[in-house]
Amino acid sequence: MEPNTTPSFNDFKLNKQLLSAVADAGFTEPTPVQQQTIPLLLAGHDVLGIAQTGTGKTAAFGLPLLMKAKYAQGINPRALVLAPTRELAIQIETHLKALAVNTDLRIFAIYGGLGPKTQIETIAQGVDVLIATPGRLMEIYLKGDLVLRELKTFVMDEADKMMDMGFMPQIRRILEIIPRKRQNVLFSATMPERVSLLSEEFLEFPVRVEVSPPAKTASTVTQTLYQAPNLLTKINLLNFLLHRDAETMTRVLLFTRTKEHADQVAHFLERKAPAGEVRVIHGNKGQNARMNSMDAFRAGEVRYMVATDVAARGIDVPQVTHVINFDVPIVHDDYVHRIGRTGRAQHIGAAITFANEAEMVHIGEIETLINQTIEVLPLPEEVTIEETPFEEQQKMGRELDERRKKLDPTFQGAFHEKKEWIKPGVTIDKRTGKPFQEGKKKSSKGSKANVGKKGGSAPGVKAIKARKRR
């Protein structure tokens, strides 16, 4: 009889409190990223992890972190987890609290969107594990209300997204103020060059954990693409798909590039869906509204959630049946993170993308990034193709021009600034913008031709007579 080789959490040197919490959470066996990461972190190594969302990476760094912290101690945090968005910070806080339910460890998340007063009061009472967004962390630190000199573990989650959101200056400052002697963990779904350079700056002889190639999408997600020429046609296509696949589209996540498109799509869905089944989250929504929307979507009370990319990283909802890319993301890595919201935890999911002419340029580059061809489906006959409004056509033309200029700096395009051709040696009159004419009087004011019907003013007439005498 062959020995049982099925991996188990009991294989790791975790205490009973954590193993009990893992069992209560319903985790039966570790995921590949957990199998590789947990032993390395428990042994004290720095880890550079390349793992997509939904692979269990929070527990991969969370269990060793909690194991080392063991119990509540002192006032200042001993572990810091940095996250790019408040949604992701809240998600990590929830997961770590669930894993530490049998301990007295104090786990707390700080993020923007709320006043810092309550967060500062909680920190003053004592925190063992701090989860933070870079901006809020620096804000409270510079006020003098946060001490980081006792940190033993530093985790940076979704490093690629932090780069995209422009957090690099804050990250460099954070690396300057935390202790040099610490254990470091960096997780990223993709590994662009700037993330690789960042890892070289603060990771010491890291062990690379790569459960899938960089930017590879999950195998449990089917990907399809429709070419729709404009916004109205995309709306018609969305309407058709929601009616045709109403039975299977039970929990749908729709991504748009801008807040304006998010609101437009949400308003359309609100007219079609029963009351309360549609929510929208983006940067203009208050923190409480975003949290309430996420809770309702997670609980199954909301069928359609419309979101921008800023909120994409913090959405951890089981059994999302479909992800619809209403707009193609300009940051190509965001495509991987968007469709990573479905097909999680071995469930099957579908990702559908709508693309106009200007967006098709990005599709080719996304396919190169993920090393995979996205299946293009013809527009159904039932979908009405609307005429593209002039303003939208102009906007797409500009986007195409900007893209071509990046590839070819000499490209002028249809929307470049047109300058009047000037012959060599011609002097331009700055007042008129026309070629300067030699001998032409600069002003005709006060001349005889400008004298009024009644002979003009006395000073004007005198001036003309005096000029004739000369």
Secondary structure by P-SEA (a helix, b strand, c coil): cccccccccccccccaaaaaaaaaaccccccccccccaaaaaabbbbbcccccccccccaaaaaaaaaacccccccccbbbbbccaaaaaaaaaaaaaaaccccbbbbbbbccccaaaaaaaaaacccbbbbcaaaaaaaaaacccccccccbbbbcaaaaaaaacaaaaaaaaaaccccbbbbbbbbccccaaaaaaaaacccbbbbbbccccccccccbbbbbbbbccaaaaaaaaaaaaaaacccccbbbbbbccaaaaaaaaaaaaacccccccccccccccaaaaaaaaaaaaaccccbbbbcccccccccccccccccccccccaaaaaaaaacccccccccbbbbbbbcccaaaaaaaaaaaaccccccccccccbbbbcccaaaaaaaaaaaaaaaaaaccccccccccccccccccccccccccccccccccccccccccccccccccaaaaaaaaaaaac
